[in-house]
């Protein structure tokens, strides 16, 4: 809901620079356009920019101090159970001055202690808690990593922030060589630990940092791990329930989560793709609150889901607003997306539609939206997790199998794209490795032998699948949603990531999530129904054509179809960071696959924004001059013909 920042000067008598604090506040303004607060004292500076959602009165502005003046909180997020927590605190004699969750959070942290409070609360957050008496700062992040928190520790100072940009007035940012190497060789980018910037850490979800003013030592501890979701007793109990009892439990838990996440004193809406997850969330929300609006990002093309989203709005009798996404948006908005994303967003090209629909929500006066993120991770909605009867079909005569494949898979794949870029090829790995060696074998030694070599050959790639869908994949999606929404002051809420609902889902038997169904004709998992129990809940709220729609990722294949001119890389960031001459850069681009060229393009945009001082407008204009969609007129004509025939 906000932007937060804190800085500790290790020379404890040094007061942080007021000019830098003001500059930092401006860099966080997009996350909190409704108010700004700055605290400055010997050794410490704290900043909060507010997006007002609960208790809109300025009395709830931050930095927020307790009555004694000892404890101060800067906090980004929402506590969904703060009313219950407030009642507990009142029973201990605590009197509140506001109606905000901020004050409740602060009093709980002080009264119950940080670790106990964080292990019990329901919400999303990143915060800094300062004890002015002991001169101790505590920084923590929520269980799943919904809200961002970047930290830096140097000999001079320690700082934390909601975005990397906010760190720039205080530190000289440099690109991280290993992360860039990993990215170019296929990684989607880090989600915790090391970032794309040297010495800038993405604080791991479920973790706490504690530092004493005047000390360079940071104590670390963890209050939550994914393994904590597993509960053998709960799993055994749920396995003995009937299917209806299991469905009832999921229904009740999700409905409670949706209801709790609707609390706000400002307008709330919902992002809806037309898929079962977001549709179910909005159907439940419509039973709790009137006047909601559905916002839809319509990626124009043959697999637009706009019709399903409109059908949902009509069925629920809710307002419907859509924004069209066309090819040019993926070029024009690449710089703005990259700036707020913080690093190249190649893994999630659907960040562009998400930014545009967030802009639409903002223009409509909406400050927070519900979404369906997390359902696929909790209830197994990804095709590669589901057994596939195609293995049996492969036993058919070769010609018959090939015909089926061509009809049901190949054509769909070509038309839709999957919104996910292909893995970097073996040839790309080899090319990047040779590039890291300055192409010395192919082109001879560099002209300047004294030039520092930033990289060494070798791969730092880990397959996403090895990190687990509830860790890496989910964290990357949460980073995308938070950064794109907060770029325009819109908070995203995630009912499927309610802690109790996640515990219930993780401990359900597999047969409740994936089940044989002769009517399940999705070629990616033929005759197997994904998210079975969730779809059964959805039939109670939605018509069958919505509750049983197949999972369709954003059809964002624009980046697969574009071509970038080599002239875009003349005197480029990429050339500089690898120490490549114009000839060697041309050699790289000539031999690179389309996938690698796209990664280089995204890397170049990121580098110019963060290290060359380019503005988003300047970069958008440059991209328009150097990027094109060859054959696009022919493609659009084909789409028009298909639509007319349909």
C-alpha positions, 0 to 999 in steps of 0.5 A: 500500500506504500513506499518505505525506506530507512537508512542507518549511518554507521557513524552513529553521530552522523545525521542522514542528509535531508536533501537525500531523504527528500530525493528518496521520498520523491523516488517512492512517490508512485507507491504512495501518492497520498502522503509523505512522512520523513523522520531524521535523527542522529544516525537514522532516517526513515521515510514513508509515502502513503497509499491511503486504504484504511483510516484515510485520516492523516492521523494514520500517516507514517512514520508512526510512533507509539504513545511513549515515543520509543517505537516507530514503524514504517510499514508497507502492506495490509493486515487482514485480521487487524480487527481481531488483533486489535481486540486482543490488544484492547483486552490487555489495556491498550487504547488506540488513537486511530482506526488503522491497521498501522497502529495495531501492527505497531502495538502488536510488535511492541506488546507481543514481540516481533517473532510471535506477532509475525508467526500469527498475523494474516497479511502482506508486509515489509516494514522497519521497526525502530526502537529509539531507546535501544537504538535498534532497527528491525526489518522484516518481510511477509511469508511469501514475499508479496511486498518487496524489500531491498537491503544494502550494507556497506562500511558507511551505512545500512539501508532498506527500501521498497524499490531499488530506485530509492537506494540511488541517492545513497549508494553507487549502483553497479550491475551484478556480473553473475546475475547478468550472466545467469540471465543471458543464459536462461534465468528469469532473474532472482527473486531473493538474495542476490539481485541485478545490482552489486551489494543489493539484496532482495530480503528473503520472504519470512525473514527478519534482520536486526541491526544496532545503530553504530554497528555494522553487524546484522543479525538474521533469523527466519520466522517462516519456511515453506516447509512450515505449511506441511502438517501431517495431522491435517493431511491425515484428517483431510484425507478421511473427509468426503469429497463434499466435506473437502469442497466445503472447507475450501469454499469456506476458507477462500470465502473468508479470505476474499471477505477479509481482503475487501476491507478498505475505506477506499474503492476496491475492484478486481483484475479478471482474465476470464479464467476460473481463479480470478472469476471465482474471487470476483464471484465471491466478492460480489456476494460480500460487496456491491459496486465492484468493477472488473478490470480486464487486459484484452491482449488483442488477437485470436485468443483474446479472453475478453468474451469470457471476462465480459460474460462474468461481468454480465453474470455477476451484474458488475461494471466491466472495464477493459483496456486493449493491448496491441503490439506497440504497447510492448515496445512503448511500455518496455522502458516504464515496465523495466524501470518499475520492475527493477530488472529485465522482465523477459520472464513475464512479458505479461507485465505490460498488460498488467501495467496497462490494466493497473493504469486503467484501475487508477484512472477509474479511482481504484486503489486496490484490486483482488486477483487470482494469483496463487491458485495454480501454485496451491491447487496444481494448475500448471500443465507440467504437474499433471499426468498426461494420457498422451503417453498412451496415445503415442502407442497409436500408429505414427501417422494417427498420433501425428495427425492428432498432435497437429490438430490439437497442439501444434496449431494452438501453440503457433497461434497463441504462444504461451507468454513464456520465452523458449529456453536458451539453446545450447548454441546460445550457452556456447555463444555467451560463454565465448562472449564472456571470453571476449571472443578471443578464439574467434576474433583474436585478443581485445585491442585494449589488453588492460581492459578489466574482464568482468566475467568468466566463462561458466553457467549459473543457470538453475531450472525454474522447476527445481525451485518449486512452484510455491517458491521461485515461480510464485515469488516472480509473479508476486514481484510482477504484480506488486511492481506493476500495480504500485507503479501507478499507486494500485495495490494488488491483493491475493486471496489465494495466499491467505496463510490458512487457505494455503495450509489447507491446500498444501495438505489436501490429498492429490486426488482433490486437486488432479482427477481423471475426467473424460470431459477434460479435453485440454491437450496439455493434460488430456482427460485430467482435470486440473484444480479439481476441487477449486473448480467444484467450488466455482460451480457453486458461484459460476456457470460451468463454461466459466468454472471449467474453462481451461487455463490460458496464459496471457497470449503475449507472444509479441516479443517472439515476433519482433525484430531489433536492429543491430544499430540499437546496440551501437555504443550500448550498455551491453557493449560497455559492460562486456567490454566489446568493440563495435565489431565484437558486438556485431559478431554477438548479434549476428550469431545470437538466436532470437531468444538471446537477442531479446534478452540482450534488448531487455538488458540494454533497456535496463542498463540505459535506465539505471546506469546511463541516465536515459529517461523512459520517454527517450528509450521508448522513442529509440525503441520505436526507431529500432524495433519492428514487427515484420509481416505484421500487416499480413498477420493482422489480415489473417486474424481479421479473416479468421474472425469474419469466418467465425 
